Amino acid sequence: MEASSSRRRSAGVFPSSAVRVGKVYKSRDEGTGSCKVRWVVKMSWMTPKRAFMGAAAAEGGTKLNAFDNALLKLGIGNVNLVKLSSVIPAHIEWIEKVHDVPIGMLLPTVYAHIESDEPGMTISAALGVGISEGNEGGLIYEYSGYCTKEEAEEMVRKMVEEGFAVRGWKLKEFKAVSAEITVKEKPAAVVAAVVMFPY
């Protein structure tokens, strides 16, 4: 029995609970005895050091193309956005432009967007950022809808103020970005985003 078990291990058959980073692995389901091959890749996330915020509007041949075109205007159309919730790390540095991002990179992002193909409709997206005293962290809230950008900014301002109030934090600084477009002949989209960088 022991020799048989050793042979299984040397052949690369492991219990289903076994995990090995970056390797192809065979694992045996302890219930059915069947074997599966799986690839396990370790993903490591670092606390962001810098962030960019911006908003853009664009048209396109379809609503999805309009959304893509708005992302390209922001400089984040050739990366993969990983959607975050709303917390800003302490002492983050804000930058004015996205620089030298590798194609296909995974970028943690808080974003709001809306698309429409109804002529005459006005759509807007906004992000509000609240920074605490001493830059010890902050909050981001997003909103998009059939409204003006001023209305969208007012919505995110209220959300930031409430988010700080319930946490008992002091709001030192509020800033917002927004975009607005009225649909004409082509589908249109608006995007507001905060993109975070680990470097």
N, C-alpha and C positions, 0 to 999 in steps of 0.2 A: 504493500500500500504506500509506504514512504517513498520507495523508488519510483512508483508511478507518479506521485505528486511532484517529485523533483523533475521528472521528465517534462511534465506539463509546464512547470515554471521555466525550464531552460528553453522550451519551444516558444516562449513568449506569450503563454496564456496566463492571464492575471485575474484575480477576483474583480467583480464589477465595481468595487469601491476604489480600485487603483487608479491613480491619476499621474500622468507624467507629462511634463511641459514640453511642447514642441516635438513630440515623438508620435509615430504611428504605433498603435497599440492594439493588441487583441484583448478582449475582456470576455469572461464567461459569466453569463447570467446565472446566478446561483439558484434561481427558481426553476428554470427550464433546461439548464445545461448547455444552451446554445451559445455559440461564439459570435462576437461582432468585432469589426475593425473600426476604430475611431481615431480621429486626429484631434489632439488636445493642444490648443494654443494659448499661451498665457498673454493676457492683456494687462498692461500696467498703466494706470492713470496717475498723473502727477497733479498736484495742486497748481492751478494756473497762476502765472506770474504777471501776464499782461492781458489786456482786453481792448477790443475795438467795438464801437457802437456806431450804427449807421442805419439809414433807411433809403429805400428807392422804389420807384414805380416804373413799370414798363408795359409795353404791348407785345403781343405775339400771335402766331397763327392759331394757337389753341390756348386755353387757360394755363395748361402746364408749361407750354413754351413761354408764356408771359411771365410766369413765376421764375422759370429758369433765367430769363433775360434780366429780371430784377436782381437775382442773385449775382449774375455776372457784373451788373453795374456796381454792386457793392464790393466786388473783388473776391467773392466766395462761391462762384459758380462752378469751379473745378475741383471742389473738395466734397467730402461727405460730412454733412452736419449731423452731429449727435445731440439730440434735443435734451436740454437740461431743465431743471425746475427754476429756482429763482434766487439762489444765495451766492453772493460775491465773496471771494476769499479776502482776508485782511491784507492791507498794503498792496493791493493790485495797482499796476501802472497802466494808465489809459493811453492808447496810441491813436494817432489820427488816420492811419491807413494800414491796410493789410499788405504785408511785404513777403515776397519769396516763399509762398506756401507750396509745398510739393503737391502735384496733381494726385488726387485720390486720398489725401490725408484725412484722418478722422479729427474733426474739430468740435469740441464741446460748445454748444450754442444755445442761447435762449432766443427764440424768434416768434414773431407773429406774422401771419400773412392772410391775404384774402384775394380771391380771383373772381372776376365776373365777365360775362359776355352779353350783358343786358345794356344796350345803348342808353345813355342818359343817366346811368347809375353812378354815383360817387362812392368810391370805396377808400378806406384809410386803414393804416396800421401804425401803431405807436408802441414804444417801449419807454418805461420810466425807470430810472435808476436812482436809488437812494443810498447815500454814503453816510456811515455813522461817524460820530466824533472820533478823532484819532485814526480814521481810516481802518478801523478794526473789523471791517466787514460791511456788507450792505445787502440790499435786496433789489431784484429786478421784477417788474410786472409788465405784462404785455396785453395788448388789446387790438382787435381788428373788427371792422364792421362796415355797414353802410352808413357812413357819417363823414364829417369833415375831419381833417387832421387835428384841428383845435379841440374838437369834441373827444377824439381818441386820446389826446394828450391829457385832457382833464380827467378822463377815466383812470389812466395809469397813475396820475398824481394822487388821486384819492386812494387807490389801492396801495401805493407805497406808504402813504401816511398811516393807513390802517395797519399795514404789516409791521411798521415800526412801533406803533402804539401797543399792539398786542404782545410784542416782545419786550417792551419797556426800554427800547433803544432810543437814543437821541438822534434826530435827523439833522445832520450838519449841512448836507448838500443834496439838491435834487436836480437831475437833468433828464431831458427827454429827447428822443428823436422820433420823427414821424414822416410819413409819405402819404400822398393823396393823388388820386387820378379819377377823372370822369371818363367812363367808357364811351368810345366813339364807334368806329366801324369794326375794330379788332378787339378780341378779348384782352383784358388788362389785369394786372396784378400789382399789389403793393406788398413790400416786405420791410419789417423793422427787426434788427438783430443785434445782439451782443455776442461777439465771438471771443472765446477765451483761448489763450495760448500758454503752453507749458514752458516757454522759453522767452 
